[in-house]
Every structure is written in structure tokens, then in C-alpha cells.
């Protein structure tokens, strides 16, 4: 298991290097003039020339790439051309929002999708199977932006004033503040303090921060704000996971060793859950990994509809503004998230199927 894990991790290194190359290249291929995008259309040629020289865009591409790689290895992604803030500070501020939303949507998709797929496979061609597959097709087909608007309309307007009412936007209600846990504990951290960015990242994970600081009012309010966007974002992965679980389990349940298990007199529950499901999980885990990577990459529409400043919305705004440092940094983070998700899937294969460890 250790050797397999080491091989998979080492195999990810050249992929990561390729990601950095592609990210740098794509950043330079974005159409438009960064000077005009940042300084405005009325910027004079002299001002633009000074801007291009200051940002190093007039240097040879290999030199720019070498500087870029050196900065990335030091964890320095530069400053935003638009806001003049540190890109790392933007990541620390915006990424936690997307992490909370993506993990909530992923949990909903898995906790509902896998059981639905199992039930549909066990009760094939029954009413519940037909209803589940129709619902899955509906979930894959429905536009996320439409579903988000309908959920906000139903739970924020139609059900306003009832116990089922939910906030339509934002992360916290007016008047509530998620005080960083390190301030609650009286730690004097500054931007120059070791571990400051990590502490800020954890603080911006409102659910985790409120649990650490025992601020249950913020915890409950954060969860209430997270329900609608998480439900809207989870519909497509939920439907995909349910369909994949059903088809994979149906294939396994038709194999000889399953018939032999039933011939021994084992109960349906033992046959399905112990002998069938584990062997059917490999393709399901693959789909889960891909869906998690996609969710963590940020959902522009979902974040925009519900007024959430996350990775997807920030990346879109930076692309339109030709903000190269932010685009490059956020793209690298998204790619690394995908790479990490695939690595976790590969490692889970060895756990689910011991034969893979011997390859």
C-alpha cells in the first residue's frame, strides 16, 4: 500500500509541472490589453508602456516563466492588478467560501445519491426505480441558475415568516459577525506572524471557526445560509452519482459470485451491502472524485445567484478584467484541487480492491 501510494504521488509531480506551464501560457493568451482593462480605455500609450514595463510584460516569455516559477515555489503569486491586494490574501479570503459550499453540496450528493442508486438497483423496474431515474434525469437536465432562483423565490419569499423560511443570499445575517477564533482566544496575530494565513483561512471557514470558538449563533446562521446554494449545486452530481451507483451495482449483482452467495442462503442485505456494493464502488468513487473537483473549482452561477464571493465568481471577474496574477493563481489552485481529488481516488482504489496494490 505504501509503495503504491508513493508511486501515485510521484506520478503527480510532472502533472503539476505541466499544470503550471499551461496556466502560465493560458494567462498570456487571454485576449485583450491588460493596460486598457486595468487603467481604462483612456490610458495613454506612455502610461501603458510604463505599466507594461512595471509588470514585466515586456520581458521575453522564458524570463517571465522563470520568474513566475520562482515566485510560485516561494508561495508568492504577486498582487492583483485590479485591487492591488496580495493574491494569497484573496485566496485565503475567497477559497473557504467555495470549500464550504462544495463540501456541503458533495455531502448531499453522496448521502442521497448512493442510497437512491442502491435502492433502484435492488428494486429494478419498480415504481421507486422509475421515480428515481426520472428524478435523476430531471436533476441532470435542470439549469442550476433556474433552480437557484426558484429555491430563493420559494424559501425566501413564498415561505417568508414560516419555520421553513431560508435566507436567499450572503453567508451571514445582518448583525452577526464571525469573529476569528484566534481573536476569541486572545492570540495576537498580525500579517507578519507565522501561520497567519492558515489562521485566516480557518477563520473564513465559518462553520469550522464557529465550532472552534463555540459561537453557535453564527454556526446555525451559516448553515441556514448554506442550505439553498448547496441544494442547487448538488442536484447534478447527485443525479450522476445515483445513476452510476445503480448501473454499477446492477452489473455486479448479475455476476456468478453473487448468485453463489444467494445460493448459500445469505440475506439480501448481506449480499448487496457486503458482497456487491464494495465491488461496485470503483466507478462510483471515480465519479465522486471528478464531481468533488468540479465543485471545489467553484460554481460561478451558484455563487452569483446567492451573492457568494467564492473562487468561481472571483475567477470570472478577474478574467474579464485581464487580472493575470489572480487568474493564474486561482487556476493553479483549481488544477491542484483536481489533481488532489484524482490522487485520493487512486488511493481509494487500493483500499477498495486489494489487487490494485500488487500491480
Secondary structure, DSSP 8 states (H G I E B T S, - for coil): -HHHHHHHHHHHHHHHHHHHHHHHHHHHHSSS-HHHHHH-TT--HHHHHHHHHHHTTTS-HHHHHHHHHHHHHTT---B-TTT--BHHHHHHHHHHHHHHHHHHHHHHHHHHHHHHHHHHHHTTTSHHHHHHHHHHHHHHHS-HHHHHHHHHHIIIIITTTSTT----SSSS-TT-----HHHHTT----TTSTTHHHHHHHHHSHHHHHHHTT-HHHHHHHHHHHHHHHHHHHHHHHHHHHHHHHHHHHHHHTSHHHHHHHHTT--HHHIIIIIIHHHHHHHHHHHHHHHHHHHHT--HHHHHHTT---HHHHHHHHHHTT-HHHHHHHHHHHHHHHHHHHHHHHHHHHHH-HHHHT-
